[in-house]
Amino acid sequence: MALIPHRLAPRLTASLGSLALLFGGGALATLGVTAVGVAAAPSAQALQNTLARTPQMGFNNWNSTHCRAEFNEDMVKGIADLFVSKGLKDAGYTYVNLDDCWALPQRDASGNLVPDPVRFPHGIKAVADYVHSKDLKFGLYSSAGTKTCDTKGFPGGLGHEQQDANLWASWGVDYLKYDNCNNQGVDAQQRYRAMGDALKNTGRDILYSICEWGSSQPQTWARDVGNSWRTTGDISDSWNSMLGIAHANQALAPYAQPGAWNDPDMLEVGNGGMTDTEYRTHFSLWAEMASPLLIGSDLRTATPATMEILTNKDVIAVDQDPLGRQGTVISSAGGLVVMSKPLADGSRAVTLTNETDTAQTVATTAQAAGIGGARSYTLKDLWSHRSTTVRDGAVSAQVPPHGTAMFRLTPSEATDLPAGAYQLSDRAWSKAQNATGPVERDHSNGGGASGDGRALSLNGTTYPKGLGTSTGSDITYYLGRTCKNLTVSVGVDDETAAGDDSAATFRIYRDSTVVADSGPRTAGQGPLKLSADLTDGENLRLTATSPGSAHHVHADWADARLACGDGPKAGEHALSDLAWSGSTNAWGPVEKDTSNGEYAAGDGRPISIGGTAYAKGLGVHAPSTVTYYLGGTCTSLTTDVGVDDEVGRHGTVDFTVLADGVAVAHSGTAIGGDAPVRLTAPLTGAHELTLQVTDAGDGNTYDHADWADPVLTCA
Ligand code: GLA
């Protein structure tokens, strides 16, 4: 009895509650991270220093030299030279970084850090200048402690943050790696924020690489402090070390975003402790995880295989993709690990890693990778650089022990529309051209800017949905092969003065075949209904032309209804056993097999009209519509209708059955207590069935309306 306000709030809370449960039980468990962490992940702001919008790329000497004497000015300059001459700079490598051991063990009398004069006889600024002269950037190292990590103990930045940051800025430092040794137990956030603030205060853009080894879950706090944070202890040049780090870092995908990256440590590619197959896995996984790519081998002695790995532009493009998402593990049974990384163009980067010691087939699907449903895909192998087309979305490779196959999977043909009825103006066209201004959705063509039209109007009938064009228009939609039919009312919009004898001709093409042609239509002539068979067509094309006329006429495609896919199976169906494609209802949801209780789903009573009880039917509350997709294969609907007995002599309603928007059966006014009225509605050829109930013009109090025992017959 529609007198109390709706109680929507409790229903909403209940459904949100179950959503949270679903997420808590499923998604979080697979990620293996805490609920609090994941919930917080999407909202935190990345450090806004405009740096590392994609993961940083460069070189760091540590993995190849540690503190040995060959770490010196010649090496750093040599690397900068090779960045340019060997195409590394072109491939995206920018930063040339020094690690530990660049300084003397003691600060000078003013407390400043002093470059080691044996390694760097011209000082650090000279090296930075040299690197900058190659249009590259320069990075340095320190520790958020009293001393750095090397056993010789070089001075750390703790308590000297601003003084050190100022000195580095004066040398032209563009990047700081800030380590965690000798931290005196001071809180990590406090130490790393202090240096972050000091770097900011210099006014110089300095990329801030936090190296805290993942000790205090930096992913939960470092995103607005630094541009990246180490997630694990140090990598070493072995398969087990690299793989262990990859596993730890894989779980942290939700925390990565442009400007703020998980850092699984620098690359070991080329240092000799792994095979080239293993190094390709290392490089593939680091790119898939949107990791900083810091070359850690001495490029002056790198093999061609090492150079080929490090300069693989297809793999680097995955790492550097502007969407900035870290790939996630989508399956990992028996040491066969599949990851998927969403890319900005809608593709997915997929890695198939064989962690076992024997060759294996590793396989996944486009569906599992997150982009199922397209008619076909381009599958590019990012190591062989060859592309193939796959129809079924299968991604599979024979992968050697410890190897990784890496692909870029791109939908190459649009997704088929699922079965259903659609208004064409709700779909995206694949191309559209119009003589004056853009094609308008759900408005006539104003001739100027987008949205300047009026309601679509043909000889006094207005239409809420459709396309407004002017003659000379040509619009194409890609449909896939599932659509069967388009019905549309065409004509010259009423905004063209009656008596204007210039005409518009409307043509519908299925691919290149004309399947409907309106002939010339003139202003004031009113709508002409066209029906076009689209069976087996992939593209739908609509043209409006104006033969022999110099000026453009406003040509409307009104109420353009697209029918795609199959309707119900042949035979008789109780309507309440089928899924509707849409419904509107004044109070509560439409009920299956009960009257309408006005509030929650399932709150109705057995259907009863004029003393007759019905086991099956739909209980609605006027005004209401319930829509079913028929697919053109049903022949009729029979149903009883009336006001439910639960409201006594109250309630007046009016029932109409529509086929593709046209009334095919009508009850007249029904009042509470009346005997049921039997309706038979012919539906042959119709694609959409609509059951409509109005309040019969007297307001909708007590308007509990039943579609009792409705039976749909389909061929
Ligand atoms: C720590 C870091 C390494 C390296 C060394 C230098 O171990 O994690 O990456 O910088 O210190 O001493």
Residues whose N, C-alpha, C, O or C-beta is under 5 A from the ligand:
A	BS01	GLA	W62 D99 D100 C149 D150 D234
